[in-house]
Amino acid sequence: MDRNYLKEIQIDVLERLMKSRSEDGMWRGRLSSSAISTSVSVFALQRIDAEKYKKAIDDGVAWLNATMKDDGSWGDSVESPSNMTATLLTYVSLFAVGKAPEKTRAYLNGKFGGETEDDLREGVLNYYGKDLTFSVPILMMCALAGVISNWRKIPPFPFELATLPQRFFKYLNLPVVSYAIPALIAIGICQLKKKGGLLSPVRSLFIKKAMRVLAAMQPADGGFLEAAPLTAFVSMCLAEGGYREDEVTQHCAQFLIDTVRKDGAWPIDTNLSGWVTSLAGKVMHGDEDLNRGLADIIKRNATKDIHPFTGAMPGGWGWSDLSGSVPDGDDTSGALVALHHLSKGVSCSEVENGLRWLMWLQNNDGGMPTFCKGWGKLPFDRSTPDITAHAMLAMGLWIPSLDGELKREVQRSYSRMLRWMEKMTDSEGWVPLWFGDQDAEDEKAPVYGTATVIDYLMQSGQETGMKLAEDKVAFLLQCQNGDGGWGGNRGVRSKVTYTSRVLAALSHYPGRFEEEKSKGWKYLYERYKKGTLYDPEPIGLYFSRLWYSEELYNTTFLLHAINSELRWSERSDNSSKRNLNN
């Protein structure tokens, strides 16, 4: 591939990236509008105060009707294929306002293999399996709307367990993941009020304390996790449980009103400003003032206190700078990598605290989870290869700048992660946790996970890690499509995001795989010339398997791949020139 073509795309992508920067210096991006977020938000507002929020409800209903597919179904985003969850929640929301399409009912009956309440309930529970984080809220919304009449068949949420100290949560085998404690409380209280039971007088004694815990967890802007679905599920259940006028419920309603878009829809989350700013920071090659300013912004967004949601210690970074964000392993690593690039490896207190935060999060098995150490039973808090490799990159970059006991601690932590990664070699590719491919039969994206891990390990420069990376390259080559691009797995249609990730990984092997790389770059250049390079690609896999697209993924992933390819090819040229001169 002619480097001039790469530089042509590079100029266009960089210009686009800079134009999308907010006035406050961050990148906030734009998440796709979501049928799930819109349907649950509309329903919650109706349960809280249908008259007061009539306009938002009507606008949301209009957006849902306008985005319905021909068969009466919905996908998570407008670009997503139809699925059970989005269609069921939208049906329930429209049912509640007397506008449920009959063809939607027919679609769902086909999905559930019948039209009875038992068919619906078992279909939802089977789809999500042992993790009740999303299945029970879905069934609760069905019950609140009257689509389900038998409350007793919905699995109970033991809200009273949330009144125990957070350090005990990992031992309680809770039916939800760490981020969903607000739903556990609100749904559990609503269930108790509706179902009663022999122990209800005793359980009722815990309600006041549980409500205090819930209030303490609520962010300043009212949105739990900055997410409309979780906020809506909490508020609809509180309203039904007799807490319509409670400050928590009203605060939730205000968040929903504040985050609705002009077209009447809600995104899956307010924004990913922390994450996409780190992505942008990694690929920026600005002047010293620009880099310093961006580094200062990232430093400012590090958490300063113990987080009320997960009990996380200070020092980590979340996916957003907004109050509902929660620090996690991937975003903390991303911020540390961006800071290393922007500050040219000069350490600071935020970096040291961030490294300590990662070590605090590290699981006993040596790998890195997302939110909470030790919650290994459910996906979001199990060790995962892509987050572990990202942490290895962050630590590996900063180790030379450290000294004393901190340096030794980070080196030990890095070694533990490396040993864990060595054990994760029993499959062809590494499967990522937070990204997938909605076109793949199993919705998984081992191409993304493998390419990302290879890129991280090769950047780390550790010999054993680089050997692990090399062993997986063959898998990527086998997954290349005839058009030169890559999808999330073998035989899945090509996408800009996945192709960019693979090319970034292959750039670490200058002089090798040149034919495959050339075909990949040709695919991207053709997309550029056709004007489809920035088309939305829902590859993000949100909590509970919900799809989203983010407009900055195409630009940041692609710019990283171009920068990496040009950097390594130029190094290779310089090396060749030196050899000739000698």
N, C-alpha and C positions, 0 to 999 in steps of 0.2 A: 504494500500500500504506500503510495506516494505521501511523504510527510507533509507536503504542502496541503494535501486534502485534510489531513488531521489538524493542521494548524488553522485551516479554514473553518472547520467545525469548532475548534477550540475558541476562536474569536467570537463566533456566534453564541456558543454556550455561555462563555464568560460574560458577554454583554447581557445576555438574558438573566444570568444569575445576579449580576449587579443591579439591574433594574428592579428585581424582585425584592431587594433589601428594604426593610422597613425604616422609617425615619429614626427609630430609636437605635438603629445599628444592628438589630437582629434580623434573622430571616424567620418569617412566621409561616410561610407556605400556605397551602390550601388543601385541606382534606376533602375528599369527595363527599357529596351529600348522601345521606344514608336513609333508606327506607325503614330500617330498624329504629334508628334514633328518632326519626320523624314520627313513626307510629306510636312509640311508647311515650314520647313527649306530648303528643296530642292527647293521648288517653289520660296521662297524669294531670294535665291542666284541666281536662274535663272533670276529673274526680275532685280536684281541689276547688275549682270555682269556674263552672262552665260559662257563666254570664260575664264575669270579669275578663276572662281570657278568650272570649268568643272570636276575636279577629285572628289570633294566633292559631286557634283550633280550626277555623274555617280555611285559613291559608294552608295549613298543614294537610288537611283533607284534600284540598284542591291539588296540591303537589303530588300526593299519593295517587290520586285518580289519574293525573296527567302522566305519571311514570309507570302505570300498570302495563304489563306486557299483554300480548294478544290473548294468551290463555288464562288471564286473570291472576298472574303471579308477579312476584317481585324478586330481585336479587338484592344483595347488601348495598351495592352502589348501582347507579344507572347502567354502568358498563359490565356489571356482574351477571352471570347466569342465574336463573331462578333457583331459589332454594326454599326448603320447608320453613326455616325460622323467620326469614323476612316476610314470607307470604302469610304465615300464621299470625304473626304480630300485627301486620297491616290489616288482615281480615278482622281481627279482634277489635282494633281501633275503629275501623269503619262500621263494624257491627254495633259498637257502642253509640254511634251517632245515627244509626238507622240507615246506613248506606253501604252495607256489605254486598259485594257483587256475588251473584249466584255462581258464576263461573270460577270464582276463587274458591268457593266451597267445594266445587267439583274437583278442582286441582288438588286441594288438601285431602279429600277423600281418597284420591288415587295415591297420594304419598303415604297415607296412614293405612291403606288397605281396608278401609271401612269408614263409616260415618258416625260411629258411636263415641261417647265420651271416653270409654276405655281404649278405643283405637287411638284416639288423639293423645291421651295421657301416656300410653305405652310407647307410642311412636316418638314422642318428645324425650322420654326417659331413655329409651334405647339409643337414640341418636347421640346423646351426650354421655352415656355410660355412668360410671361411678361419680364423676364430677357433677355435683348438683348446682354448681355456681350459676348456671344460666337456665337449666331446665326447670328448676322450681320457680324462679321469677316468671318465666314464660307461662307456666301452669297457673300461677297466682293471678296473672293478668287475665287469663282465660276465665278464671273463677270470678274475679271482680266484675267482668263484663257480662257474666251469665252464660258464656259459651260452655263452661263446665259448671255443673250444679253440686257435685259431690266433693266438698272440701276435704273430707277425711281421707281421701285417696291420694292427696298430694303429700309427698314426703315432708315431715315436720322439720323446721329449723330451730335448734336449741339456742334461742337468743340469749338465755341466761349465762351461757358459757362466755359470752363476750364481756361479762363483768369481771372475769378473772384477769390477773395481770397478763400482759401480752407475752411475757417470757414463757408462759405455760401453753400457749396456743399450739406450738408444734407437737406437743404431747397428747393433744385432745382428739386427734383424728377427726377434725372438723370436716363437714361435708362440702365446704367451699374453700377456694384458694385465699391466700392472705389478703388480697385487695378487697375482698367482698364482705368484710365484717359488717359494714353498714347495711347491706342487704340481709345478712343473717339476722340482724337486730330488728329491722323494720318488718320483714316478712314474718319472722317468728312471733312478734307481738301481734300482728294482724291475724295470724293463724290461731293464736291462743284466744283472741277475742271472738273469732268466728266458730271455732271448733270446741272450745272448752276442754273438758276431760277431768278425770279424777284428781289429777295433780294441779289443776288450774289455780286453786287458791294459793298453793305454795309458789307456783311459778309466777303468779301475778305480783308477788312480793319483790321480784327482781326487775319489774318494768321500769320503775323510776330510775334505778341505777343504770339500767341499760340505755335509757333515753339520755342520761347524762354522758355516757360513753359516746353515744352517737353524736351528740351536740359537740363534744370535744373533738371529734374526728372531722366535723364538717369544715371545709376550707372557708376562707374569708369571703370568697365570691359565691359560696353556696353549692358549688358543683363537686360532687364526689368524683375524684379522679379526673376532673374536667370533662366528664363523660355524660352525655345526655341519657344513655340507657340506664346506667347505675343510679343516677340522680332521679330519673323518672320512676324506676322501680321502687326506690326508697320512699319517694313522696306519695305515690299512689297507694302504697300499703299503709303508710302513716295516716293518710286521709281516711281510708276505709276503717282503720283501727281506732278512730276517734280522736286523732291528733291533727285534724285539718287546720286548725288555727295555731298549732304549735310553731314556734320560731323556726325549727328545723325544716318543717314542711314549707313554710312561706319562703324561707331562704332558698329552698330547692326550686320553687316556682319562679322566683326572680331570676335565678341562674338560667332556667329554660327560656324565659322571655329575653334575657340579655344575649343569648347565643343563637337565637333563631335567625336564619338568613332572610334576605329580602324576598326570596321566592317561596318562603314558607317552609323550607326544609331545615333539618339539623344535620351537622356532620357527626361522625362517630365519636369525635373528641374535639375540644375547642381548637387546639393546634398542637403541633410537635415542634414548637419553636426552639427548645433546647437541643433536640436531636438534629434538626436540619441546620441549625446554626453551627453545630460542631461539624456536620458533614461539609458545610460550606467553608468553615475555617480550615479544614484539612486540605482543601484544594486551592485556597487563595494564594496568590503570589503578589500581594500588594506592597506598597511602600511601607517603611518602618512605622509611620504614624497609623496607617490603617491596621496593620497587624497588631500593634500595641493596643489600639482602641478595641479591637475585636477580642483580644485576649482579656482585657479588663472586663468586658461584658460577660464573658464565659466565667471568669473568676467570681464575679458578683452573683452569679446564679447558683453557686454551690450552697447547699443547705447549711444553715447556721445553728439549728437546734435539733433535738431528738424529734423525729417525725411522729406526729400523733397517729398516723394511719397504720404504720408497720412497726413503730418503735425503733426505726433505723437511727443509728448514731449520726451526728453531724458530719459533713464533709463530702457527701455524695452529690450527684446531679440527677435530676429527673428529666423527662422528655419535654418539659415546658418550663417557662419561667413563671407560670401562673400558680396560684396558691393551691390548686387541686392536684398538682403533679406530685409524684412520689419518686424518691431517688431509687435508682436501680443499677444493676451491674453493667448493662450495655451502654446506657447514657453516661455513666461515670467514666467508663473506659473511653468513650468517644470524646468527652470533654478533655480528658488527659492527653489523648493523642493530638487533638487540635491545639492544645496549649503548647505541646512540645514543638509543633510545627511553627506556630505563631511567635513563640518566644525564643526560638532557636536553642532549645534545651536548657534555658536558664530556669532553675527551680524556684519555687516560692512556697509559702505556707499552704496555699490552696492545693497545690500539687501534692505536697506531703500528706495533707489531710485526706485528699482523694485516694491516695495509695493505701493509707491506713484503712479507709472505708472499704476498699475492695478486699483487703485482708480480713476485715471483720465479717464481710459477707461470705467469704469462701466456705464452701461446704466441707464437711469432714472427709468426703471422698476425694478432695483435692480440686474438684471442678467448681465452676461458678454458676450460681442460680441467677434469677432475675431480681427478686425482691427480698426474700427472707432466707436466711441460713436455716437448714434443717427441715424445711417443709418439703420433704422429698417425695411425698405421696402423690402430688398432683403436678401437672406439667410446668406451671410457671415458676416453680421453685425447685425443680430438679436441676442438677448440673446439665449444661448443654454445650456442645462443641463450639458453636459460633460465639457465644458469650464468653466462654473460657478462653478461646484464642484471642478475642478482642482484649481481654484483661491481660493476657500474656504480652500482647503488643504494647499496651500502655505501660506495663511494668518494665518490659525490656528496653523501651526507649528511655525511661527515666533512671534506670539503675546506675548508669555511668555518672549521673549528676548528684547522686546521693552519697552519703558517707555514714560512718558509725553504725549504731544498732539498727536504724531504719533500713539502711542498705542491706544488712544481713537478713532482716526480717522479710524484706521484699524478695530477696534472692531465694529464700526458703519457700516462700509462697509460690514464686514462679516455678520452682522445681517440682512442687506438689502438683501444680496444674499440668506441667509437662508430663509427669508420670500418669496423670489421669487421661490426658490426650492419647498417650501411647496405647491405652487400653481400648480406645474408641476406634478400632480399625477393623471391626468385624463385618462391615458393610462396604459397598462400593463407594458411596459418597456420604458426606456428613449432612444430616438433615437439620435445617435451622428451625428455631422455635417461633420466631415472630414474622416469618415470611413464608409464603407458599405460592402455588400456581393454581388459580381457579380453573384452568383448562386441563390440569392433570387429573387422571382418574381418581387418585387418592388425595388430591389437593396438596401434595407435598412438593417441595422444591429442593431436592438434593443438589441440583446444579448451583443454585444460589449459595447454599450452605457450604458446599465444597469449595467453590471459587472464593468466597469470603474468607474461609479459614486458611486456604492456601495463601491468599494475599497477606493476611495477618501474620502467619507463621514466617513467611519469607521476609517480610519487613522486620520481624523481630531479629532475624539473623542468627538464631541459635541453631547449631548444627543438627541436633536431633529433631527439632521442630521442622527444619527445612527438609529433612529426610522424610518425615511424615507427610509433608506437603507433596513432595515429588511422587510418592506412592499413589496419590489420588489424582494426579494430572490425567492419567489415561482415561479415567471416568469422564472427565470433562470433554476430552476429544471425542469419545464415543457418542456423546450427546449432541454434537453439532448437527444442525439441520442442513438440508440441501441448499437453503437460501443463504447459508453462511452464518446465521444467527443461532442463538440458543433460547430454549424455553426453560421451564423449571425442571424438566426431566426429559428422558428420551422420548422422541416423537411428539413433543408438545410444541405448539407453534412458537415461533421466535418472538422475543420482546427486546426492546431497547435496554431495559434495566438488567435483565439477566445477561444479555450479550456484553454489556459494559462491565459487569462484574467478572465474567470469565476472561475478557481481554485484559483487565487489570491483573488478574492472577497470572495469565500467560506471559505478561510483560516481564516478569521476573526471570524469564528464560530467553534472553537475547540470543539470536542465532538458531534457536530451536522452534519447532512448530510454526515456522514462518508461513507455510501454506494455509494452515488453519487460521492463524491470526489475520492474514491478508483477506481471507473470505469473510471473517467477522467484521473487519473494518469496512469492507465493501458493502456489507449488509447495512451497516449504520450510515454510511455515506449516501446510499440510495434512499434510506429513510429521510435523511437530511434534505436531499434534493427534492423529494416528493412532498416535503412539508409535514411529515407525520412523526418526526423525531420526538416531539413533545406530547404526543397523544396520551391520554390517561391510561395507565396500566395498573389495575388493582392487584398488587402483589403483597400488600401489607396484610398480615394476619393478626387482627386485633384479638383482645380477650374473647375466649369462647368461640373461636373460629369465625370471626366476622371479618369480611373483606373491606379494604379501603384502598384508594389510590391517593398519592401525595404528589403534587405538581413538581416538587423539587427533587424527587428521586431521580427522574430522568436526567436532569441537569447535573446534579452533584455526582451521581454514579458515572455518568459519561465523562465529565471533566476529570475525574480521578483516573479513569482508564486512559484518557489521552495524555494527561500529565505523566503518568507512569510509563506509558509506552515511549514517549519522546525522551524521557529521562534515561531509561535503560538503553534505548537505541543509540543515543548520543554518547553514553558511556562506552558502549561497545565500539562505536566509531573511533573514539579517542584512544581506546586501548589498541585498536588495529593500527592506528597511525603511529603510536609509540613503538609497536612491534616492527613496523616498516622502517622507522628511523634507526632502530637498533640494528 
